[in-house]
Amino acid sequence: MAAWRFYHNPRVSPKILAQPLLDAARQAVPVTCDDYVLAVHDWSQLDFHTHTAKHDTMVLGQAEEIGYDLHTCLLVSDTAGEPLAPVYQGVQSARGLTSSRTLHTNPWPADRSHLDALVETMNFVRRQQLGRTAVHVIDAEAASVAHFRAWAKASHLFLVRVKDSRVVLHAGCRRQLHEVVQQLQPRFAFAREVLHHGQPAQQFVAETEVVLYRPAKPWRKNQDGRRVTVKGPALTLRLVVSQVRDAAGQLLAEWRLLTNVPGSVLAAQVALWYYWRWRIESYFKLLKSAGQQVEHWQQETAEAVTRRLLVAGMACVLVWQVARQEGADGVSLRALLMRLSGRAVKRSQPWTLPGLLAGLWVLLAMVTVSEEYTLTQLRQAAQSILGENEDAKPTNRPQTTHGPPP
């Protein structure tokens, strides 16, 4: 009940509640990053179509898709791809945008897109003075020439996946990207061994320089219902193409990446940075199906959900810190949390992030209980439930798995 009142308290603004996450980011970035920090952006729909008490939900796509739209910016290490902290959370509802950057919910114009608001988040990340230059990593949704030009003009570095139908200037000729990729085939070089759907594979990378010269065509329409073109300066970018092949050389997957990251960063490293974009998908999984169960929360407004999301983000940061902890203490702590979680794991993978999160919840509950009850009282309670003899002494039985006893 105390938590319920806290999440609905209008005096607890998301901006204030986000400060511990920003502090954690400032502490982690200088330790875990070399020259850059990856700022991974993505959007995730929060499905609340069965929650009749929420009166500020909106239609997210199809008529039956009702809920909120969550935008997250997650910082990731440029050296090992470790998730560090979500430095921005924004929840869009029928009332507007509730974000960790502001004190109150702000209106969201009907013609405003996700990408229109993205530059504000980029500027916000820059103002945090993280000690490293941010590279904003975004999926194909961000493949917009107009926004590329705006981000480059504001001196933001970006790395975006694009489709092969885009027309560019390459070596002085107009070509579609798939034609450019065909010309790059002799230049592909082996980068590293990878896994593709759990199977061993190899990654090959090639790069070249392309120019975006055509006018932008935003999805926004004029009063006549037609899309208008927006002219802009030619923009020279690096095209980095990553191919995943099997042992026989068969193409399994291909990414076409456009970036303005300096050439001092090798193409193979750029491809690896984009591969680490999936860390934000893992974060959404922790929030949804693998830990926090956000789509079952009973908070009745987007503001309350945003406050709880920020607290949930703090729990994820703690788990990521445990996962990064080195030495025997780190191994012992992860083993303890996995044992408390009751999760079964493979010998080759002694811990998982959902398992650590579940174990952390149990450990914190144990600490709280131990402050209110003595060990004798807890043993007596267990004996009364299990029907054991009060004089019987507990035995130390070896446990070989993290799962519950049979």
Summary of the structure (lengths in Angstrom):
residues: 406
radius of gyration: 24.7
end to end distance: 35.5
largest distance: 88.4
contacts: 1205
relative contact order: 0.12
helix: 38%
strand: 26%
